[in-house]
């Protein structure tokens, strides 16, 4: 779908800023403010927002392609961008007319950056027994209390999609992800009860602002609840049904590794090295095709295709990284070499939600295993 944004490549100026930020943040472990500012101003945020709400109207395939292009130069920013798109899509699908009118145009323009705050220490990948609670108060308000971990975009997001327990957990639920007693809330970053911090020192995705979010006496109006009360599992399942896939980030990382290998082969230029490069390129094209297929949502079971695309792409990105490291040889054992950063980023995608282990569990449930 044509969305008014060139998806074949990023503008050179933005690509240069993102590439420099990737090299910088691997040392600092902090998000790069200039890179995020330029990304906000670039028009990329509009890709996944409907035209009637000020966006470019891109479908999942367009969003996946854009995320891949960003991941090719800066996987950390690509992860932040992916989470922003995921939240925007949930608001477009489940938001009230007032929520859509208020938030979607600002999410499309880059005025607002969105993040998901679902994970918790000890809750497990399936998030069935979360501890964060939402207590209903008089006057159509809610009091949120709890702590979230591994929130990508912590400290840089303006809006958080928070998963909280609003009723008793349904242990008999057939859902493999979430519980019937859970609901979603949209919490602004300026809410005095919300406190994000970057206490994590990650091995990969070091510029992704992945950290903790604390909710202490955090009051939100019922108007900021997203979707039906207790309807979190339906909203969560819609993420994978949409065709948006973290596999797009893995494709971008794999392509960056392939670019790195091509530069190395150009130096040695032997028949064996060229054949190895062709084999790597074939793997990258295969995962790109799978991610594209997921985004097109033409399979009989688009949700399963999305899960398979994440599993396949993340595994191949790690395999390509290992092969490129061998191709580079001893130069790749230097700590600051680009290949090590990309390998760490590739490994991180497998651990991001839904984690690869949870993807496998979800697929097995679909097969009634």
SULKA-V106620 format. One record per pair of residues at least 24 apart in sequence whose C-alpha atoms are under 10 Angstrom apart, sorted by the first residue. I is the first residue (numbers start at 0). J is the second residue. D is the distance in Angstrom with one decimal. If there is no record, write none. Layout:
i: {I,I}
j: {J,J}
d: {D,D}
This chain:
i: {0,0,0,0,0,0,0,1,1,1,1,1,1,2,2,2,2,2,2,2,2,2,2,2,3,3,3,3,3,3,3,3,4,4,4,4,4,4,4,4,4,5,5,6,6,6,6,6,6,6,6,6,6,7,7,7,8,8,8,8,8,8,9,9,9,9,9,9,9,10,12,13,13,13,13,13,13,14,14,14,14,14,14,15,15,16,16,17,17,17,17,17,17,17,17,17,18,18,18,18,18,18,19,19,20,20,20,20,20,21,21,21,21,21,21,21,21,21,21,21,21,22,22,22,22,22,22,22,23,23,24,24,24,24,24,24,25,25,25,25,25,25,25,25,25,25,26,26,26,27,27,27,28,28,28,28,28,28,28,28,28,28,28,28,29,29,29,29,29,29,29,29,29,30,30,30,30,30,30,30,30,30,30,30,30,30,30,31,31,31,31,31,31,32,32,34,34,35,35,35,35,35,35,36,36,37,38,38,38,38,39,39,39,39,39,39,39,39,40,40,40,41,41,42,42,42,43,43,43,43,43,43,44,44,44,44,44,44,44,44,44,44,44,44,44,44,45,45,45,45,45,45,45,45,45,46,46,46,47,47,47,47,47,47,47,47,48,48,48,48,48,48,48,48,48,48,49,49,49,49,49,49,50,50,51,51,51,52,52,52,52,52,52,52,52,52,52,53,53,53,53,53,53,53,54,54,54,54,54,54,55,58,58,58,58,58,58,58,59,59,59,59,59,59,59,59,59,59,59,59,59,60,60,60,60,60,60,60,60,60,60,60,60,61,61,61,61,62,62,62,62,62,63,63,63,63,63,63,63,63,63,63,63,63,63,63,63,64,64,64,64,64,64,64,64,65,65,65,66,66,66,66,66,66,66,66,66,67,67,67,67,67,67,67,67,67,67,67,67,68,68,68,68,68,68,68,69,69,69,69,70,70,70,70,70,70,70,70,70,70,71,71,71,71,71,71,71,71,71,71,71,71,72,72,72,72,72,73,73,73,73,73,73,73,73,73,74,74,74,74,74,74,74,74,74,74,74,74,74,74,74,75,75,75,75,75,75,75,75,75,75,75,76,76,76,76,76,76,76,76,77,77,77,77,77,77,77,77,78,78,78,78,78,78,78,78,78,78,78,78,79,79,79,79,79,79,79,79,79,79,79,79,79,79,79,80,80,80,80,80,80,81,81,81,81,81,81,81,81,82,82,82,82,82,82,82,82,82,83,83,83,83,83,83,83,83,83,83,83,83,83,84,84,84,84,85,85,85,85,85,85,85,85,85,85,86,86,86,86,86,86,86,86,86,87,87,87,87,88,88,88,88,89,89,89,89,89,89,89,89,90,90,90,90,92,92,92,92,93,93,93,93,93,94,94,94,94,94,94,95,95,95,95,95,97,97,98,98,98,98,98,102,106,106,110,111,111,111,111,111,112,112,112,112,112,112,112,113,113,113,113,113,113,113,113,113,113,113,113,113,114,114,114,114,114,114,114,114,114,114,114,114,114,115,115,115,115,115,115,115,115,115,115,115,115,115,116,116,116,116,116,116,116,116,116,116,116,116,116,116,116,116,116,116,116,116,116,116,117,117,117,117,117,117,117,117,117,117,117,117,117,117,118,118,118,118,118,118,118,118,118,118,119,119,119,119,119,119,119,119,119,120,120,120,120,120,121,122,123,124,124,124,124,124,124,124,124,124,124,124,125,125,125,125,125,125,125,125,125,125,125,125,125,126,126,126,126,126,126,126,127,127,127,127,127,127,127,127,127,127,127,127,127,127,128,128,128,128,128,128,128,128,128,129,129,129,129,129,129,129,130,130,130,131,131,131,131,131,131,131,131,131,132,132,132,132,132,132,132,132,133,133,133,133,133,133,133,133,133,133,133,133,133,134,134,134,134,134,135,135,135,135,135,136,136,136,136,138,138,139,139,139,139,140,140,140,140,140,140,140,141,141,141,141,141,141,141,141,141,141,141,142,142,142,142,142,142,142,142,143,143,143,143,143,143,143,143,143,143,143,144,144,144,144,144,144,144,144,145,145,145,145,145,145,145,146,146,146,146,146,146,146,146,147,147,147,147,147,147,148,148,148,148,148,148,148,148,148,148,149,149,149,149,149,149,149,149,149,149,150,150,150,150,150,150,150,150,150,150,151,151,151,151,151,151,151,151,151,151,152,152,152,152,152,152,152,152,153,153,153,153,153,153,153,153,153,153,153,154,154,154,154,154,154,154,154,154,154,155,155,155,155,155,155,156,156,156,156,157,157,157,157,158,158,158,158,158,158,159,159,159,159,159,159,159,159,160,160,160,160,160,160,160,161,161,161,161,161,161,162,162,163,163,164,164,164,165,165,166,166,167,168,172,173,174,174,174,174,174,175,175,175,175,175,175,175,175,175,175,176,176,176,176,176,176,176,176,176,177,177,177,177,177,177,177,178,178,178,178,178,179,179,179,179,179,179,180,180,180,180,180,181,181,181,181,181,181,182,182,182,182,182,182,182,182,182,182,183,183,183,183,183,183,183,183,183,183,183,183,184,184,184,184,184,184,184,184,184,185,185,185,185,185,185,185,186,186,186,186,186,186,186,187,187,190,190,190,190,191,191,191,191,192,192,192,192,193,193,201,201,201,202,202,202,202,202,203,203,203,203,203,203,203,203,203,203,204,204,204,204,204,204,204,204,205,205,205,205,236,237,238,238,239,239,239,239,239,239,239,239,239,240,240,240,240,240,240,240,240,240,240,241,241,241,241,241,241,241,242,242,242,242,242,242,242,242,242,242,242,242,242,242,242,243,243,243,243,243,243,243,243,243,243,243,244,244,244,244,244,244,244,244,244,244,244,244,244,244,245,245,245,245,245,245,245,245,245,245,245,245,245,246,246,246,246,246,246,246,246,246,246,246,246,246,246,246,246,246,246,246,246,247,247,247,247,247,247,247,247,247,247,247,248,248,248,248,248,248,248,248,249,249,249,249,249,249,249,249,249,249,249,249,249,249,249,249,249,249,249,249,249,250,250,250,250,250,250,250,250,250,250,250,250,250,250,250,250,251,251,251,251,251,252,252,252,252,252,252,252,252,252,252,252,252,253,253,253,253,253,253,253,253,253,253,253,253,253,253,253,253,253,253,253,254,254,254,254,254,254,254,254,255,255,255,255,255,256,256,256,256,256,256,256,256,256,256,256,256,256,256,256,257,257,257,257,257,257,257,258,259,259,259,259,259,259,260,260,260,260,260,260,260,260,260,261,262,263,263,263,263,264,264,272,275,275,275,276,276,276,278,279,279,279,279,279,279,279,280,282,282,282,282,282,283,283,283,283,285,285,285,286,286,286,286,286,286,286,287,288,300,302,302,302,303,303,303,303,303,304,305,306,306,306,306,306,306,306,306,307,307,307,307,308,309,309,309,309,309,309,310,310,310,310,310,310,310,310,311,311,312,312,312,313,313,313,313,313,313,313,314,314,314,314,314,315,316,316,316,316,316,316,316,317,317,317,317,317,317,317,317,317,318,318,318,319,320,320,320}
j: {55,56,57,58,59,60,61,46,55,56,57,58,61,45,46,47,50,54,55,56,57,58,61,62,42,43,45,46,54,55,56,57,41,42,43,45,46,55,57,61,65,43,65,43,46,61,62,63,64,65,66,67,68,64,65,68,64,65,67,68,69,71,41,43,65,68,69,71,72,41,37,37,38,40,41,69,72,38,68,69,71,72,73,72,73,72,73,69,70,71,72,73,74,75,76,77,69,70,71,72,73,74,72,73,72,73,75,76,206,72,73,74,75,76,204,205,206,207,337,340,341,72,73,206,335,336,337,340,205,206,73,75,204,205,206,207,75,201,202,203,204,205,206,335,337,340,205,206,335,200,205,206,197,199,200,201,202,203,204,205,206,207,208,209,197,200,201,204,205,206,207,208,209,75,76,79,152,153,154,155,197,204,205,206,207,208,209,75,76,155,206,207,208,155,206,73,76,76,79,80,109,112,155,109,110,109,69,76,80,109,80,106,107,108,109,110,111,112,108,109,110,108,109,107,108,109,69,80,84,107,108,109,80,81,83,84,87,104,105,106,107,108,109,110,111,112,84,87,103,104,105,106,107,108,109,84,107,108,83,84,85,87,88,91,106,107,84,87,88,90,91,103,104,106,107,108,87,88,91,103,104,107,104,107,100,103,104,91,99,100,101,102,103,104,105,106,107,100,103,104,105,106,107,108,103,104,105,106,107,108,107,88,241,242,243,294,295,296,84,85,88,241,242,243,244,290,291,293,294,295,296,241,242,243,244,247,290,291,292,293,294,295,296,243,291,294,295,242,243,244,247,294,242,243,244,245,246,247,248,250,251,287,290,291,293,294,295,247,248,250,251,287,290,291,294,247,248,251,243,244,245,246,247,248,249,250,251,245,246,247,248,249,250,251,252,253,254,287,290,247,248,250,251,252,254,255,247,248,251,252,247,248,249,250,251,252,253,254,255,344,247,248,249,250,251,252,253,254,255,256,258,341,251,252,254,255,341,204,206,207,248,251,252,255,341,344,203,204,205,206,207,248,249,251,252,255,340,341,344,345,348,151,152,203,204,205,206,207,208,209,248,344,151,152,204,205,206,207,208,248,204,207,245,247,248,249,251,252,151,152,204,206,207,208,209,245,247,248,348,351,112,113,114,115,150,151,152,153,155,156,204,206,207,208,209,112,113,114,151,152,207,113,114,151,243,244,245,247,248,112,113,114,115,150,151,152,160,245,107,109,111,112,113,114,115,151,152,156,158,159,160,112,113,114,243,113,114,115,160,237,238,239,241,243,244,112,113,114,115,158,159,160,185,238,112,113,114,160,237,238,241,243,160,225,226,234,235,237,238,241,160,185,225,226,225,226,234,237,225,226,227,234,237,222,223,224,225,226,227,222,223,224,225,226,222,223,185,222,223,224,225,158,157,158,157,155,156,157,158,187,152,155,156,157,158,159,188,151,152,153,155,156,157,158,159,160,185,186,187,188,150,151,152,153,154,155,156,157,158,159,160,161,185,147,149,150,151,152,153,156,158,159,160,161,162,185,146,147,148,149,150,151,152,153,158,159,160,161,162,163,183,184,185,186,210,211,212,213,146,147,148,149,150,159,160,161,162,163,177,183,212,352,146,147,148,149,150,161,162,211,212,352,145,146,147,148,149,150,162,211,212,146,147,148,149,211,148,147,357,176,177,350,351,352,353,354,355,356,357,358,174,175,176,177,178,352,353,354,356,357,358,360,361,162,175,176,177,178,181,232,164,168,169,170,172,174,175,176,177,178,179,180,181,232,164,167,168,169,170,177,178,180,181,162,163,164,168,177,178,181,162,163,164,161,162,163,164,165,181,213,214,215,162,163,164,165,166,181,182,214,162,163,164,165,166,181,182,183,184,216,217,218,219,163,164,165,166,218,165,218,219,220,221,218,219,220,221,220,221,219,220,221,222,218,219,220,221,222,223,224,165,184,216,217,218,219,220,221,222,223,224,192,214,215,216,217,218,219,220,184,186,192,193,213,214,215,216,217,218,219,192,193,213,214,215,216,217,218,193,212,213,214,215,216,217,193,194,195,211,212,213,214,215,195,210,211,212,213,214,195,196,197,198,199,209,210,211,212,213,197,199,201,208,209,210,211,212,351,352,195,196,197,207,208,209,210,211,212,351,197,204,206,207,208,209,210,211,212,351,195,197,206,207,208,209,210,211,188,194,195,196,197,207,208,209,210,211,212,188,194,195,196,197,208,209,210,211,212,188,195,196,207,208,209,187,188,195,208,186,187,188,189,185,186,187,188,189,190,183,184,185,186,187,188,193,212,184,185,186,187,223,224,225,185,186,212,214,224,225,225,231,229,231,228,229,231,228,229,228,229,229,229,232,364,232,233,236,361,364,232,236,357,358,360,361,362,363,364,365,231,232,233,235,236,353,357,360,361,230,231,232,233,234,235,236,229,230,231,232,233,228,229,230,231,232,233,228,229,230,231,232,227,228,229,230,231,232,224,225,226,227,228,229,230,231,232,234,223,224,225,226,227,228,229,230,231,232,234,235,219,220,221,222,223,224,225,226,231,219,220,221,222,223,224,225,214,217,218,219,220,223,224,219,223,214,217,218,219,215,216,217,218,216,217,218,219,217,218,343,344,347,340,343,344,346,347,339,340,341,342,343,344,345,346,347,348,340,341,343,344,345,346,347,348,340,343,344,347,302,302,302,305,293,294,301,302,303,304,305,306,353,293,294,296,300,301,302,303,304,305,306,293,294,295,296,301,302,305,290,291,292,293,294,295,296,297,301,302,303,304,305,306,308,290,291,293,294,295,296,302,305,306,308,309,290,291,293,294,302,304,305,306,307,308,309,310,312,353,290,305,306,308,309,310,312,313,348,349,351,352,353,286,287,289,290,291,293,305,306,307,308,309,310,311,312,313,314,315,316,348,349,286,287,289,290,291,293,294,308,309,312,313,290,309,312,313,316,344,345,348,283,286,287,290,308,309,310,311,312,313,314,315,316,317,341,344,345,346,347,348,349,282,283,284,285,286,287,288,289,290,309,311,312,313,315,316,345,283,287,312,316,345,283,312,313,316,317,319,320,341,342,344,345,348,279,280,282,283,284,286,287,312,313,315,316,317,318,319,320,323,341,342,345,279,280,282,283,284,287,316,319,316,320,337,338,341,280,283,316,317,319,320,321,322,323,324,337,338,341,342,345,282,283,316,319,320,322,323,323,320,323,324,327,337,338,319,320,322,323,324,325,326,327,338,323,327,323,326,327,328,326,327,326,322,323,326,322,323,326,319,315,316,318,319,320,322,323,319,312,315,316,318,319,312,315,316,319,311,312,315,310,311,312,313,314,315,316,312,312,365,361,362,365,358,361,362,363,365,362,358,353,354,355,357,358,359,361,362,355,358,359,362,358,348,349,353,354,355,358,348,349,353,354,355,356,358,359,349,355,345,348,349,345,346,347,348,349,350,355,345,346,348,349,355,345,341,342,344,345,346,348,349,341,342,343,344,345,346,347,348,349,342,345,346,345,344,345,346}
d: {9.8,8.4,6.3,7.0,9.7,8.1,6.7,9.7,8.4,8.5,7.2,9.5,8.3,8.7,6.4,8.9,9.3,8.7,5.0,6.1,5.4,8.8,7.9,9.9,9.3,9.9,9.3,8.3,9.7,6.5,9.1,9.0,9.4,7.4,7.2,8.8,7.3,8.0,9.4,9.6,9.1,9.4,8.8,9.5,9.7,7.5,9.1,9.9,6.6,5.8,9.5,9.5,7.6,8.3,8.4,7.8,9.6,8.4,9.8,6.4,8.8,9.9,9.4,9.5,8.4,6.7,7.4,9.9,9.4,8.7,9.2,6.7,7.3,9.8,7.6,9.4,9.7,9.7,9.1,7.7,9.2,6.5,8.5,8.2,9.9,9.2,9.4,8.0,9.4,9.7,6.2,5.7,9.3,9.5,7.8,9.8,9.4,9.8,8.8,5.0,5.8,9.6,8.8,8.7,9.2,7.5,9.5,9.2,8.1,7.4,5.4,7.8,7.5,8.5,9.1,8.6,7.1,9.9,9.6,8.9,9.8,9.8,8.8,9.6,8.9,9.7,7.9,8.6,9.8,8.7,10.0,9.1,8.9,6.2,5.2,9.0,9.7,9.6,8.9,8.1,8.0,5.6,6.8,8.7,9.7,7.1,8.2,9.3,8.7,9.6,7.8,8.1,9.2,8.9,6.7,7.3,8.8,9.0,8.4,4.6,5.7,8.4,8.2,9.7,8.0,9.2,9.9,9.7,6.4,5.1,7.5,6.3,9.1,8.2,8.4,10.0,8.6,9.7,9.2,8.1,9.7,9.7,7.5,4.2,5.9,5.4,9.0,9.8,8.9,9.8,6.7,8.9,9.0,8.6,9.9,9.5,7.9,7.3,9.2,9.5,9.8,9.5,8.6,8.8,9.9,9.7,9.6,8.5,8.8,8.0,9.6,9.5,9.2,7.4,4.5,7.2,8.5,8.0,7.6,6.4,8.7,9.0,8.3,7.7,6.6,7.3,9.8,8.7,9.9,8.0,8.5,8.2,7.7,9.8,7.9,7.4,9.3,10.0,9.3,6.7,4.9,6.3,5.8,9.4,9.3,8.6,9.1,9.8,9.2,8.4,9.3,7.4,4.0,6.2,7.8,8.5,7.5,9.9,9.5,6.2,8.8,7.4,7.1,9.5,9.7,7.8,8.1,6.8,7.1,9.6,7.4,6.9,8.0,7.9,6.0,9.7,9.7,9.0,7.6,8.4,9.2,8.9,9.4,9.6,9.5,9.5,9.0,8.8,7.4,6.8,9.3,8.9,5.8,5.3,9.1,9.5,8.0,9.5,7.3,5.0,8.3,9.0,6.4,7.8,7.9,6.9,9.4,8.6,5.3,7.7,8.2,10.0,8.9,8.8,9.0,7.5,8.0,9.7,9.5,10.0,9.5,6.7,5.5,5.3,8.5,9.9,8.8,8.2,4.7,6.8,8.2,9.8,7.4,7.5,9.4,9.6,8.0,5.9,7.9,7.5,4.0,5.5,8.5,9.4,8.8,7.7,9.0,9.4,7.2,9.2,8.9,8.2,8.5,6.3,6.8,8.2,8.3,5.3,8.1,9.6,10.0,9.8,7.4,7.4,9.1,6.7,9.9,6.9,9.3,9.4,9.0,9.0,8.7,7.7,8.9,8.5,9.6,9.6,9.8,9.4,8.7,9.5,6.1,6.2,9.7,9.2,7.7,9.2,8.5,4.9,5.3,7.6,6.0,4.4,7.9,9.6,8.8,9.0,9.7,8.7,8.5,8.9,6.1,9.3,9.2,9.7,9.7,8.1,7.2,9.4,8.0,5.4,7.7,7.9,4.6,5.9,9.2,8.9,8.2,9.8,9.9,8.0,8.9,7.9,4.2,5.4,7.8,6.2,5.0,8.6,9.2,9.7,7.8,8.1,9.5,7.0,10.0,9.0,8.7,9.6,9.5,8.7,8.4,9.3,9.3,9.6,9.4,6.7,9.3,8.5,8.1,6.5,8.4,7.5,6.7,9.7,9.9,8.2,6.9,8.6,9.5,9.2,9.6,8.5,4.9,6.7,5.2,4.4,8.2,9.3,9.1,7.9,9.9,9.2,8.6,9.9,7.1,6.0,9.1,9.9,9.6,8.4,9.5,9.0,6.5,10.0,8.9,10.0,7.4,8.6,8.2,9.6,6.7,9.7,9.7,7.9,9.6,7.0,8.8,9.5,8.7,8.4,7.4,9.7,9.8,6.2,5.7,9.5,9.4,9.0,10.0,9.3,6.1,8.0,8.9,8.4,8.6,8.9,9.7,9.0,9.6,9.7,9.1,9.8,8.3,8.4,7.4,9.0,8.3,9.2,7.0,5.6,6.5,9.6,7.4,8.1,10.0,9.3,9.9,10.0,9.1,6.2,4.6,5.6,8.0,9.7,8.8,8.8,9.3,9.5,9.9,9.3,7.9,9.0,8.6,8.6,8.5,8.3,10.0,10.0,7.0,9.7,9.2,7.4,9.4,9.5,6.3,6.7,6.8,9.2,8.4,6.9,9.6,9.1,9.4,7.4,9.4,9.9,9.4,8.1,8.4,9.4,9.4,8.4,9.0,7.2,8.8,8.0,7.5,9.6,9.6,9.4,7.3,8.7,9.9,8.9,8.9,8.9,6.5,5.2,8.5,7.7,9.9,9.9,9.1,8.7,5.9,6.4,9.8,8.5,9.3,9.4,7.8,7.9,8.7,9.8,9.5,8.0,7.6,9.5,8.6,9.4,9.7,9.4,8.6,9.9,7.4,5.5,6.9,9.8,8.4,7.6,4.9,5.2,6.3,8.8,9.9,9.7,7.7,9.6,8.9,5.3,6.0,4.7,5.8,7.5,9.5,9.9,9.3,9.6,7.3,6.5,5.7,7.4,9.8,8.8,5.9,7.9,6.3,4.9,6.3,8.8,9.8,9.8,9.5,6.4,7.1,8.1,9.0,9.3,8.6,5.6,4.8,6.4,8.4,9.5,9.1,6.1,7.5,7.9,5.3,7.9,9.2,8.6,9.9,6.3,5.8,4.8,6.5,9.5,9.7,9.8,9.9,9.8,9.8,8.7,7.3,9.9,9.5,6.5,7.8,8.5,7.4,9.5,7.7,5.9,5.1,8.1,9.8,9.2,9.8,9.3,8.8,5.6,5.4,6.3,7.1,9.3,8.3,9.4,9.8,8.5,8.8,6.5,4.6,5.0,7.7,9.2,9.8,8.9,9.5,8.1,7.2,6.2,8.9,9.8,9.8,9.9,9.4,8.2,9.4,9.5,9.3,7.4,7.0,6.8,9.6,8.2,6.3,9.7,9.4,6.6,4.7,6.0,9.1,9.2,8.0,9.1,9.8,6.7,9.7,9.2,9.3,9.3,9.1,6.3,5.1,7.6,9.8,10.0,9.7,7.6,8.6,8.3,9.5,9.1,8.2,6.5,4.5,5.2,8.9,9.2,8.8,9.6,8.6,9.8,7.1,9.4,9.1,7.9,7.6,9.6,9.5,8.4,7.2,6.9,9.0,8.7,9.0,8.7,9.9,7.7,7.1,9.1,7.6,5.1,6.0,9.1,9.6,9.5,8.1,10.0,8.8,5.1,4.6,6.2,8.6,8.8,9.6,9.5,9.2,5.8,5.8,5.2,8.5,9.0,8.5,9.6,9.1,10.0,9.1,9.1,9.5,9.5,8.6,6.7,9.0,9.4,8.1,9.7,9.8,9.6,8.7,9.0,9.8,9.3,9.5,8.4,8.8,8.9,6.1,5.3,8.1,6.8,5.7,4.3,5.2,8.3,9.2,9.6,9.4,9.3,9.5,8.0,5.6,5.3,6.1,6.5,9.9,9.4,9.0,9.3,9.2,8.5,6.0,5.5,4.6,6.6,8.9,9.2,9.8,8.3,9.2,9.8,6.2,6.8,6.2,4.9,6.3,7.7,8.7,9.4,7.9,4.9,5.0,6.0,6.5,9.1,9.8,8.6,6.1,5.1,6.6,9.1,9.3,9.5,9.3,9.5,7.2,5.8,4.4,5.9,8.3,9.0,8.4,5.5,4.9,6.2,8.1,9.6,9.8,9.9,9.9,9.2,8.2,6.0,4.5,6.4,8.7,9.5,8.3,9.9,9.2,5.4,5.1,6.1,8.6,8.5,9.4,8.8,9.6,9.4,9.3,7.9,5.1,5.3,6.0,7.0,9.9,9.9,9.6,9.7,6.0,5.6,4.0,6.6,8.8,10.0,9.4,9.3,9.6,9.4,6.2,4.8,5.7,7.7,9.8,9.4,9.0,5.5,6.5,7.0,8.5,5.4,5.8,5.6,6.8,6.9,8.2,8.3,5.4,6.2,7.4,6.9,8.7,8.2,9.0,8.6,8.8,9.0,9.9,9.5,7.1,9.8,8.7,6.8,9.5,9.2,8.6,6.0,4.9,7.6,6.7,5.8,4.6,5.6,8.8,9.8,9.9,8.0,5.7,5.1,6.3,7.0,9.5,9.5,5.7,4.8,6.5,9.0,9.8,9.4,8.4,6.3,6.9,9.6,9.6,9.4,9.5,9.9,7.6,9.4,8.9,10.0,8.1,9.5,7.6,6.7,9.0,7.2,9.6,9.8,9.8,9.2,6.9,8.9,9.0,9.1,9.0,8.7,9.5,8.7,10.0,7.7,6.3,9.7,9.9,7.3,9.6,9.2,6.4,9.4,7.5,7.8,9.2,8.5,9.6,7.9,9.5,6.8,5.2,9.0,9.8,7.6,9.3,8.0,8.5,7.2,6.1,9.7,9.1,5.3,6.4,6.9,6.5,8.9,8.2,4.9,7.7,8.0,9.1,9.8,7.5,4.7,6.6,5.4,7.6,7.6,7.5,7.6,7.4,5.6,4.8,5.8,4.8,8.4,9.1,8.8,5.9,5.3,7.0,8.6,8.1,8.3,8.0,6.2,9.8,8.7,9.8,8.0,9.2,8.5,9.1,5.8,4.3,5.5,8.6,9.9,8.2,9.5,9.8,9.1,5.3,6.2,6.6,9.9,8.8,9.0,7.0,9.5,7.3,8.9,9.0,9.4,9.6,7.1,7.9,8.4,8.6,8.5,6.9,8.6,5.4,3.9,6.9,9.3,6.2,9.2,9.5,9.9,9.0,8.7,6.4,8.0,9.3,8.0,9.4,6.9,8.1,8.1,4.6,4.5,7.8,7.4,5.7,8.9,8.4,8.9,7.4,5.2,8.6,9.3,6.7,8.6,9.1,9.3,8.2,9.9,7.9,8.2,8.4,9.3,9.3,9.9,7.7,5.0,7.8,8.6,5.8,7.0,9.4,9.2,9.6,8.1,8.3,5.7,4.2,7.9,8.7,7.2,9.3,8.7,7.6,9.3,7.5,7.6,7.3,8.3,8.6,9.0,8.6,5.2,4.4,7.0,6.0,9.7,6.6,6.9,9.5,7.9,5.6,9.1,9.5,8.8,9.8,7.5,6.1,9.6,9.6,9.6,7.1,9.8,9.9,9.8,7.2,9.6,7.6,7.6,9.9,9.5,5.9,7.6,9.5,7.1,6.2,9.9,9.7,9.9,8.9,8.8,9.1,8.3,5.8,9.2,8.5,8.3,7.3,9.0,8.4,8.6,8.9,8.1,8.6,8.8,6.3,9.7,9.4,8.3,8.7,8.9,5.7,4.2,7.4,7.6,5.1,6.2,9.5,9.9,9.3,8.1,9.3,8.8,7.6,9.5,6.2,8.6,9.9,9.6,8.5,7.9,7.6,9.0,9.8,9.1,8.5,8.4,9.5,9.4,8.5,7.6,9.5,8.7,9.2,9.6,9.8,8.0,9.7,9.2,5.5,5.2,8.5,8.1,5.7,8.6,10.0,8.6,6.2,9.2,9.6,6.9,9.0,9.9,6.7,8.7,9.6,6.5,6.0,9.7,9.8,8.1,9.6,9.9,6.2,7.8,8.5,6.8,9.3,9.1,8.9,9.7,8.8,9.6,9.7,9.7,9.2,6.6,9.1,9.4,8.8,6.5,8.3,7.6,6.4,9.9,9.0,9.1,8.9,6.3,9.7,9.1,9.6,8.5,8.8,7.5,4.7,7.9,8.9,6.4,7.2,9.9,8.4,9.1,7.8,9.4,8.2,9.9,6.6,9.0,9.4,8.5,9.1,9.8,9.6,9.7,9.1,7.8,10.0,9.7,8.3,9.8,7.0,6.3,9.7,9.4,6.8,9.1,8.8,6.9,7.0,8.4,9.9,9.9,8.0,9.8,7.6,8.5,9.8,7.5,9.9,9.9,7.8,9.7,8.9,8.3,7.6,9.6,9.5,9.1,5.8,8.6,9.9,7.2,7.3,9.3,9.5,9.8,9.1,7.8,6.5,9.9,8.3,8.7,7.7,8.7,9.3,8.5,9.5,8.8,9.1,9.7,9.4,9.9,9.2,6.4,9.7,8.1,8.6,9.2,9.3,7.0,8.9,9.3,7.9,8.4,7.6,7.9,8.2,9.3,8.8,9.3,9.9,6.7,5.3,8.9,9.6,7.4,8.8,7.9,10.0,9.8,9.8,9.2,9.9,9.0,8.3,6.5,10.0,8.0,9.5,9.4,8.6,9.9,8.6,9.4,5.7,8.0,8.1,7.3,9.5,7.7,8.5,8.1,10.0,8.7,8.0,8.9,9.1,7.6,8.0,9.6,7.5,10.0,8.9,6.0,9.0,7.2,8.0,10.0,9.6,9.5,9.4,9.3,6.6,7.5,8.9,6.3,5.8,9.6,8.4,8.4,8.4,9.3,7.6,9.2,9.1,9.2,8.0,9.4,5.8,8.1,9.3,9.8,9.1,6.4,8.7,9.0,5.6,6.2,9.7,9.6,9.2,9.1,9.3,9.9,9.5,10.0,7.8,9.4}
